[in-house]
Amino acid sequence: MKTLLKKEFKFSANALSYIFLAAAFMTFFPGYPILCSAFFVSMGIFYTFQSAREGNDILYSALLPVKKGDVVRARYIFVVVLELIAFVLMTAVTLCRMFFMSNAAPYVNNALMNANFMSLGFSLLVFTVFNCFFVGGFWKDAYKIGIPFLASSIATFVIIGIAETLHHLPGLEALNTPLGMLEIQLPLLAVSAIIYIVATLISCRMSVKSFERIDLTL
């Protein structure tokens, strides 16, 4: 596994996967759907799958003296590590906005979602659908990436649409303030974290089973 992880991070990874981590700083942008930052991080990871497919990386990995399932697990670890790095950056920016910049005019008058605990929770849900729809979908045949990414993108923008709508509903306006309605924001963040962990683990387990059934020589 150590060798596979080294290969994932040093050789298989597309440089764009690391560059797109900077999208986490889009959380600073007022008047912009900040959940798109999680989508762009996911898109960066997508490029690793694309370049790895073109370079027959999966076949090469499967021919190494390692367990076939470890090939899948190593890629999931790569994905999760990049997502968590992005989430840490988003959290740092969010806390900065909440406690030091919340009174700035661009944020006070922002009609779109502001950075708070709710936005962090929905960011985790964006990563969750990416891991389930795209990463999990890829391992069904270890080749196709278009349809899984389309499915992931549709699910992502449904989540973004729901998140951007909630704070416009009567009685929920405080969800768009830094520390408003914490009785909703904090449980949402906690539940989102649990969903992310459980769904990603289930997706990984199912992907291992799918990959072990594939005959890469065909």
Disulfide bonds with the S-S distance in Angstrom:
none
